[in-house]
């Protein structure tokens, strides 16, 4: 392999696996900055802390790939979690509590899907409206007060199976589900098709509205699960919980390579993006960075992720245009050759 081929191979490999290279680099840098970082306890804490955001991020990934968005995830998380806690206190059944949380998440996202597909409301507006309504409903139900003394409800978010925290098990499960959907189902192919070009997808026989609605319903399932785990982890029903969760989730997805322009994204990329954000948050806490400064750093990371996404999109567009121009040039040359005969 000569130097030109080697450079071409490295360029392709670094582009395809850049997120994993960054993840490994972050891991090495953080371990050098703080010796506590590599401890089993700390790595377990990072996994536990990012699990809920990551579950939401997988729902966002499916939506963004399809050209959609959900700004209501944090508020729906709060509503589903609060009603789940209330159901547990009334019945004492964890199964019923989990079912209530999931049902509320799916119901809210069914409304999002209806607004987007039936009433042609822009996803930004539809989910922004749900963000306000769901938060208001959570506050109205609790009269703005937190729900305490929730008993064994906390077990789901705080206990472990062996050495693995239960929220991490749920994160692994949603990772596998998302990966399977995107790589081995017709619905996954439809998500990429609709996100890439709705007109082309429709011409290929894809039911765009059904695909969008299904994406929102799956997102609701994930958000409902996240709501139950969140309230269980904090050992209370917090109507103001989950503020900004949707933005952290979207940041994980974008850092992981999911494109805001739609049609591009992977489950493993989102998982890697979530761990990168987890490493950043953890190392800032370990070295004692002020909480306000941490918010500034997160804002910079979000801005850089969006800028990178835009630049990547522009490069892809230029490459596509170049390929089209090459084909047109080749066709023109062939036509001239035929005419000369």
N, C-alpha and C positions, 0 to 999 in steps of 0.2 A: 504494500500500500504506500503510494507516494504521498508527498506533503499536501498536494491539492486534494486528494481523496480523503486524507486524514482530517484536513480542515473541514471538508464537506460533511464528513461523518460526525465530527465533534459539534459542528453547528446544528445538525439535525438532532443529535442526542441531547445537547444542552437545551435546545428549544422544547423538546418533548418531555424531558425529565427535570426541567429547571426548578420546579416547585419542590421536588424531592431533594435536589442539591441544596436549595436554600434551607430546607428543614434540617438536613444533616449539619450544615454550617451553623445554623442557629443552636442546635444541640451542643456542638463542640464549643462555641463561643460562650454559651451560658454556663457550661460545666467549668470553663476556665475562670469566668468571672466570680462564681460562687461555688465552693466545694459542697455546699448543702444541696445544690441543684440535682446532683446525681444520686442522692439517697433514694431508697425504695419508697420511703414515706412521701417524699416530695413529688416523685413521678406519679405515685398513686393519687396524690392530691390534685395534681394538674389534670389527670385523666378525669377525676371526679368533677372538677370545676368546669371543664369544657364540655362535659357530656350533654348537658341540657341545651347549651348553645348549638352544639354540633347536630343534635337531633333536629332542631329548628332549621339549621343550615341545609340539611338534606332536602327539606321541603322547599326552601328557597331555591335550591339548585334545580330541582325539577321545574319550578315555575320560571326561573330566569332562562333556562334552556329553551323553554316553550315561548319565550318572549313576554313573560308576565312578571309580576312582582307582588309581594305581600308586605304592606307596611303595618298590618294589624296584628302581627304575630305576638308581640309583647303583651298587648291588651287582651287578646284572645287567650293567651297563656294564663293571665291573671283571672279572667272570668271562669275559664274551665277549671283552674286549680281551686278557686274559692268555692265554686259549686260542688266540686268533688269533695272538698273538706266538709262542707255542710252536709252532703249526702252521707259521709262516713259517720258524722256525729249523730245523725238521725237514725241510721240503720246498724252501725257497727260492722258493716260488711265492706272489706277492702275491694272485693270484686265489683260491687255496685258502685263504689266511689270511683274506681278506675273507669268503669263503663260510662258513668256520668261525665267525667272529664273528657273522654274521647268523643262522646256524643256532642258535647257543647262545641268542641273544636271543629268537628266535622260540620255541624250545623252552621256555624259562623262562616266557614269557608264555602259552604254550599251557597250561602247568600252572596259572598264575593263572586263565586263562579256565575251565579245567575245574573248579577249586575253586569259582569263583563261579557257574557255570551248572549244573553237574551235582550238586554237593554243597551248593549254596545257602550257601556261606560268604560272609560280608560281605566286600566288596572290601578294606576296611581291614585285616582280619585275614589274608586270603589273601595279600595282597602284603607285609604285614609279615613273615609267615612266610618268604616267598621272599626278602625283604631279608636276613634272617639266614642262610638256607640258602645263598644265592648267594655272600654274602661269605665264609662259612665254606668253601665249595668252592674259591673263589679262593685263600684262604690255605692250605688243605690241599694244593692242587695245587703251589703254589710253596714250600711249607714256610715260609710267611711272609716269603720273600725276594723282592726285586725281580728282574726278568729284564733283564739289560743286554746290550750288544753285539748289537743287533738289525739292524745293517746298513742296507740300503736300505728297510727297513720304514718308516723315518721319513719317506720321501719323500711319502707320501700326506697326512700331516698338516702338513708343513713347506714343501713346494714350492708353486709357483703356476703357473697357466696364464695367461701374459701378466702382467697386474698383479693378477689375482684369485687369492687363495689357494684351494687345492683344497678345504679345509673349507667355505669360503664358497660354492663351487659346489655342494657337497652340501647346504648350507643352503637355497640358492635352489631346488634340485631338490625337497627335501622341502616347501618352502613351496608350490610349484606343485602337488605331489601332494595335499597337504592341502586346498588351496583347491579343487582340482577335485573331490575326494571330497565336500566339504561343500556345494558349489554345483551340481554337475552329475551326481550319481549317486543312484540309489535308496537305496544303502547310507547315504549322507549324510543323506537325509531320514529314514531309519529311526533314525539316531543321535539326531537332534533329537526324534523322536517318542517313543523309549524314555526319553530323558532328561526329556522334558516330563511324560509319564505312561505308565507301563508298562501299566496297565490299558487306557487308551485306545488305545495302540499295538497291544496284543494284539487288541482288538476290531476294529481296522482291518486285521487280517491280517498284522501284522508278527511275524516270528519273533524274539522278544526274545533268546533264548539264542544264536541264530546271530549276531545283530547284536553282542552283547557279546563273543562269542568272536572274531569278525572284528576288532573294535576292539582286543582284546588282541594278536592276531597282528600287526596293523599296527604297534602300539606296540612289539612285540618287534623288528620289522624296523628301526624307527628307532633303538631302543636299541642293537641290534647294530652298526649303522653308526656310531653315536656312540662305541661302545666301541673300534672299530678306529681311528677318527680320533683319539680321546683318547690311546691308547697310542702312535700314530704321532707325534703332536704332542710328547709328553713324551720320546720316544725311549727308552722302557723299558716293560716290563710291570709295572704296579703293582697288586698285589692289594688295596691300600688306596686305590686311586684312585677318584675319583667320589663320595666321601662327601658327602652333602647335595645331590647334583646334582638329585635328584627335587624337592627343595623349591625350588631356584632355578627349575627348569622350571615347576613349578606356579605360582610367583609371577609369572613372565612371562605365563602363560596367564590368571591371575586379573586382573592389571593390565590385560591386553589385552581384558578384557570377558567372558571365559568365566566363567559362573556356576557356583558349587559346587552349586547346587540342580539343575543339569542343564538341558538343552534350549536353552542359549544359548551362543554363541561363534563366532568367525570365525578363519580362518587369518591374515589380515592384522592383526587385532587382537593376536593372539599375537606376531607378528613385531614389531609396534610395542612391545608390552610388553617383549620381550626387548631391544630397542634402548634403551628407557628404563632398564632395569636395567644395561645395558652402559655407558650414559652416566654413571649414578650411580657405578658401580664405578670407571670411568676417571677421572672428575673428582676423586674422593676420593684416588686414587693420585697424580694430578698435583699436588694441593695438599698432599700429605703427611699425610693423615689416618691415624692409628694403626690397625693392622689390627683390634685389639679394638673400637675405636670403629666401624669399618666394619661389624662384625657386629651391633652395636647398631642402627645405621642400617638395615641390611637387615631386622632383626627388626621395627622400627617400620614399614617399608614393607609387609612382609607383613601385619602387624596392620591397617594402614590399608586395604589392598586387600581383606581379608576383611570388614572393617566396611562398606566401600563396597558390596561385593557383597550383604551382608545388607540394607542400607538400600535398595538398588536392587530387590531381590526384594520387600521389603515394599511399595514403591511400586507395583510391577507387580501385586501381589496386590490392593492397594486399588483400583487402576484397573480390574482385572478385575471385582472385586466391585461397583464402581460401575456398570460397564456392565451387569452382570447385574441390578442393582437397577433401572436405567433401563428395561431391557427388560421386567422384571416390572411396573413401574409403567405402561408404555405398554400392555401386554397387559391389565392390570386396567382401565385407562381405556377400552379398546376394548370389553371385556366389559360394562362398565357402560353404555356407549353403546348396545350392541346390546340389552341388557336393557330400556333405557328405551324402545326402539322397540316 
